[in-house]
Amino acid sequence: MFEGPNLLDWGITRKKNGLASLPEEVAMSLISRFEPDFLLVATGNGGQRRRHGKKVAHHVKSKSQLQVQLVSSRDVRECFRKLIADRPTKQRIMNALAEFYPGLAPLVPRPRRAWDPQDYYVQMFDAVAHGFTWMKREA
């Protein structure tokens, strides 16, 4: 959650009972809790993530007056390509975000080997990267 350029919260939301909820239900719950000015929805470049993102955006638009903004994974890569000297891999993007937001530094996962599972915090860094990209695009 951002307030202007400041990162206020970087927690990960989970259901207490461990049961999966529909993404649009989770979005509406968080909207009622935090009362944001707008909702930023991350979309992939195709496949399931793009469908989920667009479904959540459509649901939120139909159920509330909240403005919805979409940011794709391609947008994120293009943004960080300008900020990082090398190719913007997930690891390099997470390291760059930790420089911009020092509170995230202890959460940066170690570099992933091909056989390692994805670290718990990678999705959180992905969300922060989308928010950061949107702010850079709007500036």
DSSP file (Angstrom, degrees, kcal/mol; ACC not computed):
  #  RESIDUE AA STRUCTURE BP1 BP2  ACC     N-H-->O    O-->H-N    N-H-->O    O-->H-N    TCO  KAPPA ALPHA  PHI   PSI    X-CA   Y-CA   Z-CA
    1    1 A M              0   0    0      0, 0.0     7,-3.1     0, 0.0     8,-1.4   0.000 360.0 360.0 360.0 130.1    0.0    0.0    0.0
    2    2 A F  E     -A    7   0A   0      5,-0.2     2,-0.4     6,-0.2     5,-0.2  -0.832 360.0-165.5-111.4 147.6    1.4    3.3   -1.1
    3    3 A E  E >  S-A    6   0A   0      3,-2.7     3,-1.8    -2,-0.3     0, 0.0  -0.914  77.2 -47.9-126.7 104.9    0.7    6.9    0.1
    4    4 A G  T 3  S-     0   0    0     -2,-0.4   131,-0.1     1,-0.3    -1,-0.0  -0.507 122.5 -25.0  62.2-138.0    2.2    9.1   -2.6
    5    5 A P  T 3  S+     0   0    0      0, 0.0     2,-0.4     0, 0.0    -1,-0.3   0.494 118.9 101.8 -82.1  -1.0    5.7    7.8   -3.2
    6    6 A N  E <   -A    3   0A   0     -3,-1.8    -3,-2.7     1,-0.0     2,-0.7  -0.678  69.5-136.2 -91.3 134.5    5.9    6.2    0.3
    7    7 A L  E     +A    2   0A   0     -2,-0.4    -5,-0.2    -5,-0.2     3,-0.1  -0.785  26.5 175.0 -85.9 115.8    5.4    2.5    0.9
    8    8 A L        +     0   0    0     -7,-3.1     2,-0.4    -2,-0.7    -6,-0.2   0.870  62.7   8.9 -90.9 -41.6    3.2    2.2    3.9
    9    9 A D        +     0   0    0     -8,-1.4    -1,-0.3     2,-0.1     0, 0.0  -1.000  44.8 177.6-145.0 140.5    2.5   -1.5    4.2
   10   10 A W        +     0   0    0     -2,-0.4   118,-0.1    -3,-0.1   117,-0.1  -0.010  37.8 138.7-131.9  29.0    4.0   -4.5    2.4
   11   11 A G        -     0   0    0      1,-0.1     2,-0.5   113,-0.0    -2,-0.1  -0.264  50.7-125.0 -72.0 162.4    2.1   -7.3    4.2
   12   12 A I        -     0   0    0      2,-0.0     2,-0.4    -2,-0.0    -1,-0.1  -0.941  21.6-137.6-110.3 129.2    0.7  -10.4    2.4
   13   13 A T        +     0   0    0     -2,-0.5     2,-0.3     0, 0.0    13,-0.0  -0.730  28.3 169.5 -92.9 132.0   -2.9  -11.1    2.9
   14   14 A R        -     0   0    0     -2,-0.4     2,-0.3     6,-0.0     6,-0.1  -0.965  38.5-105.8-135.9 153.1   -4.1  -14.6    3.5
   15   15 A K    >   -     0   0    0     -2,-0.3     3,-1.0     4,-0.2     5,-0.0  -0.604  26.4-135.2 -75.4 139.3   -7.3  -16.2    4.6
   16   16 A K  T 3  S+     0   0    0     -2,-0.3    -1,-0.1     1,-0.2     0, 0.0   0.867 104.0  49.9 -64.9 -36.5   -7.1  -17.5    8.2
   17   17 A N  T 3  S-     0   0    0      2,-0.1    -1,-0.2     1,-0.1     3,-0.1   0.506 109.1-122.5 -83.7  -1.9   -8.7  -20.8    7.4
   18   18 A G    <   +     0   0    0     -3,-1.0     2,-0.2     1,-0.3    -2,-0.1   0.425  66.4 135.7  80.1  -2.8   -6.4  -21.5    4.5
   19   19 A L        -     0   0    0      1,-0.1    -1,-0.3    -5,-0.0    -4,-0.2  -0.572  60.0-110.5 -81.0 143.2   -9.2  -21.8    2.0
   20   20 A A        -     0   0    0     -2,-0.2     2,-0.3    -3,-0.1    -1,-0.1  -0.462  31.3-158.2 -72.2 141.0   -8.8  -20.0   -1.3
   21   21 A S        -     0   0    0     -2,-0.2    -6,-0.0     2,-0.0    -1,-0.0  -0.817  30.6 -93.9-112.5 157.8  -11.0  -17.0   -2.0
   22   22 A L    >>  -     0   0    0     -2,-0.3     4,-2.1     1,-0.1     3,-0.7  -0.509  34.7-125.2 -67.0 138.4  -12.0  -15.6   -5.3
   23   23 A P  H 3> S+     0   0    0      0, 0.0     4,-2.5     0, 0.0     5,-0.1   0.858 110.7  54.4 -55.7 -36.7   -9.6  -12.7   -6.2
   24   24 A E  H 3> S+     0   0    0      2,-0.2     4,-2.1     1,-0.2     5,-0.1   0.840 107.1  50.8 -69.6 -30.3  -12.4  -10.3   -6.7
   25   25 A E  H <> S+     0   0    0     -3,-0.7     4,-2.1     2,-0.2    -1,-0.2   0.909 111.2  48.1 -68.6 -42.2  -13.8  -11.1   -3.2
   26   26 A V  H  X S+     0   0    0     -4,-2.1     4,-2.4     2,-0.2     5,-0.2   0.920 111.2  51.2 -63.1 -43.8  -10.4  -10.5   -1.7
   27   27 A A  H  X S+     0   0    0     -4,-2.5     4,-2.4     1,-0.2    -2,-0.2   0.928 110.7  47.4 -60.3 -46.5  -10.1   -7.2   -3.6
   28   28 A M  H  X S+     0   0    0     -4,-2.1     4,-2.2     1,-0.2    -1,-0.2   0.876 111.3  52.0 -64.9 -37.1  -13.5   -6.0   -2.4
   29   29 A S  H  X S+     0   0    0     -4,-2.1     4,-1.6     2,-0.2    -1,-0.2   0.924 112.4  44.7 -63.3 -45.4  -12.6   -6.9    1.2
   30   30 A L  H  X S+     0   0    0     -4,-2.4     4,-2.8     2,-0.2     5,-0.3   0.862 111.0  54.6 -68.3 -35.5   -9.4   -5.0    1.1
   31   31 A I  H  X S+     0   0    0     -4,-2.4     4,-2.3     1,-0.2    -2,-0.2   0.921 109.6  46.6 -63.3 -44.2  -11.0   -2.0   -0.6
   32   32 A S  H  < S+     0   0    0     -4,-2.2    -1,-0.2     1,-0.2    -2,-0.2   0.836 116.1  46.9 -68.0 -30.6  -13.6   -1.8    2.2
   33   33 A R  H  < S+     0   0    0     -4,-1.6    -2,-0.2    -5,-0.2    -1,-0.2   0.919 125.8  24.7 -75.7 -44.6  -10.9   -2.1    4.8
   34   34 A F  H  < S-     0   0    0     -4,-2.8    -3,-0.2    -5,-0.1    -2,-0.2   0.642  85.4-146.3-100.6 -16.7   -8.4    0.4    3.5
   35   35 A E     <  -     0   0    0     -4,-2.3    -3,-0.1    -5,-0.3    -4,-0.1   0.940  26.7-165.7  49.5  60.6  -10.6    2.8    1.4
   36   36 A P        -     0   0    0      0, 0.0     3,-0.1     0, 0.0    -1,-0.1  -0.233  29.5-125.5 -72.9 164.3   -8.0    3.5   -1.3
   37   37 A D  S    S-     0   0    0      1,-0.3    30,-0.7    29,-0.1     2,-0.3   0.812  90.8 -10.0 -76.2 -32.8   -8.2    6.3   -3.8
   38   38 A F  E     -b   67   0B   0     28,-0.2     2,-0.5     2,-0.0    -1,-0.3  -0.966  69.3-116.4-157.2 167.9   -7.8    3.9   -6.7
   39   39 A L  E     -b   68   0B   0     28,-2.8    30,-2.9    -2,-0.3     2,-0.6  -0.949  16.4-153.9-116.0 129.8   -6.9    0.2   -7.3
   40   40 A L  E     -b   69   0B   0     -2,-0.5     2,-0.5    28,-0.2    30,-0.2  -0.909  13.3-163.2-102.2 122.0   -3.8   -0.8   -9.2
   41   41 A V  E     -b   70   0B   0     28,-3.3    30,-2.2    -2,-0.6     2,-0.4  -0.924  10.9-140.6-112.1 124.8   -4.3   -4.3  -10.8
   42   42 A A  E     -b   71   0B   0     -2,-0.5     2,-0.4    28,-0.2    30,-0.2  -0.681  21.9-172.9 -82.0 129.7   -1.2   -6.2  -12.0
   43   43 A T  E     -b   72   0B   0     28,-2.7    30,-1.2    -2,-0.4     7,-0.2  -0.949  14.7-136.3-122.1 146.1   -1.8   -8.0  -15.3
   44   44 A G        -     0   0    0     -2,-0.4     3,-0.1    28,-0.2    -1,-0.0  -0.128  33.0-100.4 -83.0-172.0    0.6  -10.5  -17.0
   45   45 A N  S    S-     0   0    0      1,-0.3     2,-0.3    27,-0.1    -1,-0.1   0.389  93.2 -31.5 -92.5   3.0    1.4  -10.5  -20.6
   46   46 A G  S  > S+     0   0    0      1,-0.0     4,-0.6     0, 0.0     3,-0.4  -0.909  99.2  48.7 164.4 172.1   -1.0  -13.4  -21.2
   47   47 A G  H  > S-     0   0    0     -2,-0.3     4,-1.9     1,-0.2     3,-0.2  -0.295 104.2 -19.5  76.7-155.1   -2.5  -16.4  -19.7
   48   48 A Q  H  > S+     0   0    0      1,-0.2     4,-2.9     2,-0.2     5,-0.2   0.856 130.6  54.9 -63.3 -41.6   -4.1  -16.9  -16.3
   49   49 A R  H  > S+     0   0    0     -3,-0.4     4,-2.5     1,-0.2    -1,-0.2   0.904 109.4  48.1 -62.6 -40.4   -2.7  -13.8  -14.6
   50   50 A R  H  X S+     0   0    0     -4,-0.6     4,-2.5    -7,-0.2     5,-0.2   0.925 112.8  48.4 -64.7 -44.5   -4.0  -11.5  -17.3
   51   51 A R  H  X S+     0   0    0     -4,-1.9     4,-2.3     2,-0.2    -2,-0.2   0.925 113.3  47.3 -62.2 -45.0   -7.4  -13.1  -17.1
   52   52 A H  H  X S+     0   0    0     -4,-2.9     4,-2.7     2,-0.2     5,-0.2   0.927 112.2  50.2 -62.3 -45.1   -7.5  -12.8  -13.3
   53   53 A G  H  X S+     0   0    0     -4,-2.5     4,-2.4    -5,-0.2    -2,-0.2   0.925 113.4  44.3 -60.3 -46.1   -6.3   -9.2  -13.4
   54   54 A K  H  X S+     0   0    0     -4,-2.5     4,-2.5     2,-0.2    -1,-0.2   0.862 112.3  53.0 -68.2 -35.0   -8.9   -8.2  -15.9
   55   55 A K  H  X S+     0   0    0     -4,-2.3     4,-2.4    -5,-0.2    -2,-0.2   0.925 111.2  46.1 -65.1 -44.6  -11.7  -10.1  -14.1
   56   56 A V  H  X S+     0   0    0     -4,-2.7     4,-2.7     2,-0.2     5,-0.2   0.926 112.7  50.8 -62.7 -45.0  -10.8   -8.3  -10.8
   57   57 A A  H  X S+     0   0    0     -4,-2.4     4,-2.4    -5,-0.2    -2,-0.2   0.921 112.1  46.4 -60.1 -45.0  -10.7   -4.9  -12.5
   58   58 A H  H  X S+     0   0    0     -4,-2.5     4,-2.0     2,-0.2    -1,-0.2   0.913 113.0  49.6 -64.4 -42.8  -14.1   -5.5  -14.2
   59   59 A H  H  X S+     0   0    0     -4,-2.4     4,-1.7     2,-0.2    -2,-0.2   0.926 112.2  47.1 -62.3 -46.1  -15.6   -6.7  -10.9
   60   60 A V  H  X S+     0   0    0     -4,-2.7     4,-1.6     1,-0.2     6,-0.3   0.916 111.6  51.1 -63.8 -43.4  -14.3   -3.7   -8.9
   61   61 A K  H  < S+     0   0    0     -4,-2.4    -1,-0.2    -5,-0.2    -2,-0.2   0.876 112.7  46.4 -61.3 -37.1  -15.5   -1.3  -11.6
   62   62 A S  H  < S+     0   0    0     -4,-2.0    -1,-0.2     1,-0.2    -2,-0.2   0.770 118.8  39.9 -77.9 -24.9  -19.0   -2.8  -11.5
   63   63 A K  H  < S+     0   0    0     -4,-1.7     2,-0.3    -5,-0.2    -2,-0.2   0.546 121.0  24.0-102.0  -9.2  -19.3   -2.9   -7.7
   64   64 A S     <  -     0   0    0     -4,-1.6    -1,-0.0    -5,-0.2   -36,-0.0  -0.915  69.5-117.7-148.3 172.0  -17.7    0.4   -6.7
   65   65 A Q  S    S+     0   0    0     -2,-0.3     2,-0.1     2,-0.1    -4,-0.1   0.300  70.4 130.6 -92.4   6.4  -16.9    3.9   -7.9
   66   66 A L        -     0   0    0     -6,-0.3     2,-0.3     1,-0.1    -2,-0.2  -0.378  61.0-122.8 -68.6 135.4  -13.2    3.2   -7.5
   67   67 A Q  E     -b   38   0B   0    -30,-0.7   -28,-2.8    -2,-0.1     2,-0.4  -0.594  26.2-151.7 -75.6 137.4  -10.9    4.0  -10.4
   68   68 A V  E     -b   39   0B   0     -2,-0.3     2,-0.4   -30,-0.2   -28,-0.2  -0.951   9.9-168.3-117.7 131.0   -8.9    1.0  -11.6
   69   69 A Q  E     -b   40   0B   0    -30,-2.9   -28,-3.3    -2,-0.4     2,-0.4  -0.934  10.4-146.7-116.0 140.3   -5.5    1.2  -13.2
   70   70 A L  E     -b   41   0B   0     -2,-0.4     2,-0.4   -30,-0.2   -28,-0.2  -0.892  13.9-177.7-109.2 137.5   -3.8   -1.7  -15.0
   71   71 A V  E     -b   42   0B   0    -30,-2.2   -28,-2.7    -2,-0.4     2,-0.1  -0.992  14.5-150.7-132.7 125.4    0.0   -2.4  -15.1
   72   72 A S  E  >  -b   43   0B   0     -2,-0.4     4,-1.7   -30,-0.2   -28,-0.2  -0.467  27.7-113.4 -92.8 165.3    1.4   -5.3  -17.0
   73   73 A S  H  > S+     0   0    0    -30,-1.2     4,-2.4     1,-0.2     5,-0.2   0.844 119.7  57.8 -62.5 -33.9    4.6   -7.3  -16.4
   74   74 A R  H  > S+     0   0    0      1,-0.2     4,-2.5     2,-0.2    -1,-0.2   0.903 102.7  53.2 -63.2 -41.1    5.9   -5.8  -19.6
   75   75 A D  H  > S+     0   0    0      1,-0.2     4,-2.3     2,-0.2    -1,-0.2   0.904 108.7  50.6 -58.8 -41.3    5.4   -2.3  -18.2
   76   76 A V  H  X S+     0   0    0     -4,-1.7     4,-2.5     2,-0.2     5,-0.2   0.939 110.3  48.0 -63.5 -47.9    7.5   -3.4  -15.1
   77   77 A R  H  X S+     0   0    0     -4,-2.4     4,-1.8     1,-0.2    -1,-0.2   0.909 112.4  49.3 -60.4 -42.2   10.3   -4.7  -17.2
   78   78 A E  H  X S+     0   0    0     -4,-2.5     4,-0.9     2,-0.2    -1,-0.2   0.897 111.1  50.0 -64.6 -39.9   10.4   -1.6  -19.3
   79   79 A C  H >X S+     0   0    0     -4,-2.3     3,-0.7     1,-0.2     4,-0.6   0.944 115.1  41.9 -61.9 -49.0   10.5    0.7  -16.3
   80   80 A F  H 3X S+     0   0    0     -4,-2.5     4,-2.3     1,-0.2     3,-0.2   0.710 101.4  69.9 -76.7 -19.3   13.3   -1.2  -14.6
   81   81 A R  H 3< S+     0   0    0     -4,-1.8    -1,-0.2    -5,-0.2    -2,-0.2   0.841 101.5  48.6 -62.1 -31.8   15.2   -1.5  -17.9
   82   82 A K  H << S+     0   0    0     -4,-0.9    -1,-0.2    -3,-0.7    -2,-0.2   0.729 117.5  40.5 -77.8 -23.1   15.8    2.2  -17.5
   83   83 A L  H  < S+     0   0    0     -4,-0.6     2,-0.4    -3,-0.2    -2,-0.2   0.688 107.9  62.0-100.0 -21.9   16.9    2.0  -13.9
   84   84 A I     <  -     0   0    0     -4,-2.3    -1,-0.1     2,-0.1     9,-0.0  -0.906  67.9-146.4-113.4 132.6   19.1   -1.2  -13.9
   85   85 A A  S    S+     0   0    0     -2,-0.4    -1,-0.1     2,-0.1     2,-0.1   0.896  84.4  48.0 -64.0 -41.4   22.2   -1.4  -16.0
   86   86 A D  S    S-     0   0    0      1,-0.2    -2,-0.1     3,-0.0     0, 0.0  -0.291 114.5 -59.8 -91.4 179.4   21.8   -5.1  -16.7
   87   87 A R        -     0   0    0      1,-0.1     2,-1.8    -2,-0.1    -1,-0.2  -0.383  61.0-112.3 -57.9 133.1   18.8   -7.1  -17.9
   88   88 A P        +     0   0    0      0, 0.0    -1,-0.1     0, 0.0    -7,-0.1  -0.496  47.0 174.1 -78.1  84.8   16.0   -6.6  -15.3
   89   89 A T     >  -     0   0    0     -2,-1.8     4,-2.5     1,-0.1     5,-0.2  -0.350  48.2-102.2 -77.9 168.0   15.6  -10.0  -13.8
   90   90 A K  H  > S+     0   0    0      1,-0.2     4,-2.5     2,-0.2     5,-0.2   0.908 123.7  51.3 -57.3 -41.8   13.3  -10.6  -10.9
   91   91 A Q  H  > S+     0   0    0      1,-0.2     4,-2.3     2,-0.2    -1,-0.2   0.915 111.1  46.5 -63.9 -43.3   16.3  -10.7   -8.5
   92   92 A R  H  > S+     0   0    0      2,-0.2     4,-2.3     1,-0.2    -1,-0.2   0.876 112.1  51.2 -67.6 -36.5   17.7   -7.4   -9.8
   93   93 A I  H  X S+     0   0    0     -4,-2.5     4,-2.5     2,-0.2    -2,-0.2   0.919 110.1  49.3 -65.7 -42.8   14.3   -5.8   -9.6
   94   94 A M  H  X S+     0   0    0     -4,-2.5     4,-2.0     1,-0.2    -2,-0.2   0.911 111.6  49.2 -62.7 -41.7   13.9   -6.9   -6.0
   95   95 A N  H  X S+     0   0    0     -4,-2.3     4,-1.2     2,-0.2    -1,-0.2   0.897 111.0  49.8 -63.7 -40.4   17.4   -5.6   -5.2
   96   96 A A  H  X S+     0   0    0     -4,-2.3     4,-1.9     1,-0.2     3,-0.3   0.905 109.6  51.2 -65.6 -41.0   16.5   -2.2   -6.8
   97   97 A L  H  X S+     0   0    0     -4,-2.5     4,-2.9     1,-0.2    -1,-0.2   0.875 105.6  56.0 -63.2 -36.6   13.3   -2.0   -4.9
   98   98 A A  H  < S+     0   0    0     -4,-2.0     7,-0.4     1,-0.2    -1,-0.2   0.805 106.3  51.3 -66.5 -27.9   15.2   -2.7   -1.6
   99   99 A E  H  < S+     0   0    0     -4,-1.2    -1,-0.2    -3,-0.3    -2,-0.2   0.891 114.3  42.4 -72.8 -40.0   17.4    0.3   -2.5
  100  100 A F  H  < S+     0   0    0     -4,-1.9    -2,-0.2     1,-0.3    -3,-0.2   0.862 127.9  31.4 -72.6 -36.1   14.3    2.6   -3.0
  101  101 A Y  S >< S-     0   0    0     -4,-2.9     3,-2.5    -5,-0.2     4,-0.4  -0.816  70.7-171.9-124.5  87.6   12.5    1.2    0.0
  102  102 A P  G >  S+     0   0    0      0, 0.0     3,-1.2     0, 0.0    -1,-0.1   0.737  80.4  70.5 -56.7 -25.3   15.1    0.2    2.7
  103  103 A G  G 3  S+     0   0    0      1,-0.3     4,-0.1     2,-0.1    -5,-0.1   0.723  96.1  54.3 -63.8 -19.1   12.4   -1.4    4.9
  104  104 A L  G X> S+     0   0    0     -3,-2.5     3,-2.0    -7,-0.2     4,-0.6   0.641  82.0  92.1 -86.1 -15.7   12.2   -4.2    2.2
  105  105 A A  G X4 S+     0   0    0     -3,-1.2     3,-1.3    -4,-0.4    -1,-0.2   0.856  82.5  51.8 -52.1 -45.0   15.9   -5.0    2.3
  106  106 A P  G 34 S+     0   0    0      0, 0.0    -1,-0.3     0, 0.0    -2,-0.1   0.700 108.1  55.1 -67.4 -13.7   15.7   -7.7    5.0
  107  107 A L  G <4 S+     0   0    0     -3,-2.0    -2,-0.2    -4,-0.1    14,-0.2   0.524  74.2 117.2 -95.6  -6.3   13.0   -9.4    2.9
  108  108 A V    <<  -     0   0    0     -3,-1.3   -17,-0.0    -4,-0.6    14,-0.0  -0.469  65.5-130.3 -65.1 121.3   14.9   -9.7   -0.4
  109  109 A P        -     0   0    0      0, 0.0     3,-0.1     0, 0.0    -1,-0.1  -0.317  23.2-101.3 -70.3 155.3   15.2  -13.5   -1.0
  110  110 A R        -     0   0    0      1,-0.2     9,-0.1    -2,-0.0   -19,-0.0  -0.353  59.9 -71.9 -67.5 158.5   18.6  -15.0   -1.9
  111  111 A P        -     0   0    0      0, 0.0     2,-0.4     0, 0.0    -1,-0.2  -0.256  56.7-121.5 -55.8 137.5   19.1  -15.7   -5.6
  112  112 A R        -     0   0    0     -3,-0.1     2,-0.2     4,-0.0   -21,-0.1  -0.641  15.9-145.2 -87.9 133.6   17.0  -18.6   -6.7
  113  113 A R    >   -     0   0    0     -2,-0.4     3,-1.9     4,-0.1    -1,-0.0  -0.618  33.6-103.8 -89.1 158.9   18.5  -21.7   -8.3
  114  114 A A  T 3  S+     0   0    0      1,-0.3    -1,-0.1    -2,-0.2    -2,-0.0   0.794 121.0  45.4 -55.0 -32.0   16.5  -23.5  -11.0
  115  115 A W  T 3  S+     0   0    0      2,-0.1    -1,-0.3     0, 0.0    -3,-0.0   0.498  92.4  99.8 -93.6  -3.9   15.5  -26.3   -8.6
  116  116 A D  S <  S-     0   0    0     -3,-1.9     2,-0.1     1,-0.1     3,-0.1  -0.554  76.0-117.1 -80.6 145.4   14.5  -24.0   -5.7
  117  117 A P        -     0   0    0      0, 0.0     2,-0.2     0, 0.0    -4,-0.1  -0.409  44.2 -86.3 -71.7 159.6   10.8  -23.1   -5.1
  118  118 A Q        -     0   0    0      1,-0.1     5,-0.0    -2,-0.1     0, 0.0  -0.472  50.7-108.8 -68.1 136.2    9.9  -19.5   -5.3
  119  119 A D    >   -     0   0    0     -2,-0.2     3,-1.3    -9,-0.1     4,-0.4  -0.259  22.8-114.8 -65.4 152.0   10.4  -17.6   -2.1
  120  120 A Y  T 3  S+     0   0    0      1,-0.2     3,-0.4     2,-0.1     4,-0.4   0.820 112.6  49.8 -55.0 -37.8    7.4  -16.5    0.0
  121  121 A Y  T 3> S+     0   0    0      1,-0.2     4,-2.3   -14,-0.2    -1,-0.2   0.494  82.5  90.4 -88.1  -4.0    8.1  -12.7   -0.6
  122  122 A V  H <> S+     0   0    0     -3,-1.3     4,-2.2     1,-0.2    -1,-0.2   0.906  87.5  50.7 -60.6 -41.9    8.6  -12.8   -4.4
  123  123 A Q  H  > S+     0   0    0     -3,-0.4     4,-2.1    -4,-0.4    -1,-0.2   0.880 109.2  51.7 -64.0 -37.1    4.9  -12.1   -5.0
  124  124 A M  H  > S+     0   0    0     -4,-0.4     4,-2.3     2,-0.2    -1,-0.2   0.927 110.4  47.8 -64.7 -44.6    5.0   -9.1   -2.6
  125  125 A F  H  X S+     0   0    0     -4,-2.3     4,-2.5     1,-0.2    -2,-0.2   0.871 108.9  55.5 -63.1 -36.0    8.0   -7.7   -4.4
  126  126 A D  H  X S+     0   0    0     -4,-2.2     4,-1.8    -5,-0.2    -1,-0.2   0.916 108.5  47.2 -61.8 -43.4    6.1   -8.2   -7.7
  127  127 A A  H  X S+     0   0    0     -4,-2.1     4,-2.1     2,-0.2    -2,-0.2   0.911 112.2  49.3 -64.8 -43.0    3.2   -6.2   -6.4
  128  128 A V  H  X S+     0   0    0     -4,-2.3     4,-2.9     1,-0.2    -2,-0.2   0.891 108.5  54.4 -63.4 -38.8    5.5   -3.4   -5.1
  129  129 A A  H  X S+     0   0    0     -4,-2.5     4,-2.4     1,-0.2    -1,-0.2   0.890 107.8  49.5 -62.6 -39.2    7.3   -3.4   -8.5
  130  130 A H  H  X S+     0   0    0     -4,-1.8     4,-2.2     2,-0.2    -1,-0.2   0.914 113.0  46.7 -66.0 -42.2    3.9   -2.9  -10.3
  131  131 A G  H  X S+     0   0    0     -4,-2.1     4,-2.3     2,-0.2    -2,-0.2   0.919 112.7  49.3 -63.8 -44.0    3.1    0.0   -7.9
  132  132 A F  H  X S+     0   0    0     -4,-2.9     4,-2.3     1,-0.2    -2,-0.2   0.906 110.5  51.5 -60.6 -43.4    6.5    1.6   -8.4
  133  133 A T  H  X S+     0   0    0     -4,-2.4     4,-2.4     1,-0.2    -1,-0.2   0.909 108.7  50.6 -61.5 -43.6    6.1    1.3  -12.2
  134  134 A W  H  X S+     0   0    0     -4,-2.2     4,-2.2     1,-0.2    -1,-0.2   0.923 110.4  49.5 -61.4 -44.1    2.8    3.0  -12.1
  135  135 A M  H  X S+     0   0    0     -4,-2.3     4,-1.3     1,-0.2    -1,-0.2   0.905 112.0  47.9 -63.1 -41.1    4.2    5.9  -10.0
  136  136 A K  H  < S+     0   0    0     -4,-2.3    -1,-0.2     1,-0.2    -2,-0.2   0.886 112.2  50.3 -65.2 -38.2    7.1    6.3  -12.4
  137  137 A R  H  < S+     0   0    0     -4,-2.4    -2,-0.2     1,-0.2    -1,-0.2   0.865 113.5  44.6 -67.6 -36.5    4.7    6.2  -15.4
  138  138 A E  H  <        0   0    0     -4,-2.2    -1,-0.2     1,-0.2    -2,-0.2   0.661 360.0 360.0 -82.4 -17.4    2.5    8.9  -13.8
  139  139 A A     <        0   0    0     -4,-1.3    -1,-0.2    -5,-0.2    -2,-0.1   0.492 360.0 360.0 -73.3 360.0    5.3   11.2  -12.7
